[in-house]
């Protein structure tokens, strides 16, 4: 299967790396608005009219530009897909066959990921194109699932909670640690164990902490520490409120208790 990658940000770069390790897929071209330095393949272009023929064209661009970009693609009746978790299938241009090829993972520059374990979520307008995307996904991943646009939007929402919001909480923890001359590495075994619990327990079963126990004294002490830090300017003013909101959310799950 020959593919063209449209864009060369984090997602595109990781996809290209994964496809280069596949015996069943050839990346025949990469398009990017600006010239690519040190491209992993020879055929690169900055001109849409220079796109060559391929089995699948993968748009790996920011969500807000995908619909308009798909309209600018200068050919018809080929399979064009995007990699977004939140853009509905129908927003792609009708002049080409439409699909979604969504790898459910966080991608960072210079961070290698194991694509074999990454779920690839696919969607298409007909069975032939859906099977093509399943085949493409199976060339790099052991888990390829068919989901529709509405399911994908909800999945992406859930992913924001477990990834983006969780990482922001890590950032807040890092600020607290650094402010008190401690090493963030002290928290890493806890972070790892919390994640590994998901292999054996549901999130509701794995929940621990003062909110789960309705330990009001500890909660009050934490809020005092946070308010003191906020007043000295070492923490953002929203952090005590965030602690209270998350605590109340856990209490609500735990028989509707109140702070």
ABEGO torsion letter per residue (X at the ends): XBBBBBEABAAAAAAAAAAAABAABBBABBBBABBBBGBABABBBABAAABBBBABBBBBBBAAAAAAAAAABABBGBBBBBABAABBAAABBAABBBBBBBBBBBBBBGBBBBAAABBBBBBBABAAAAAAAAAAAAAABABBBBBBAAAAAAAAAAAAAAAAAAAAAAAAAAAAAAAAGBBAAAAAAAAAAAAAAAAABBAAAABBEAAAAGBAAAAAAAAAAAAAAAAAGABBAAAAAAAAAAAAAAAAABGGBBX
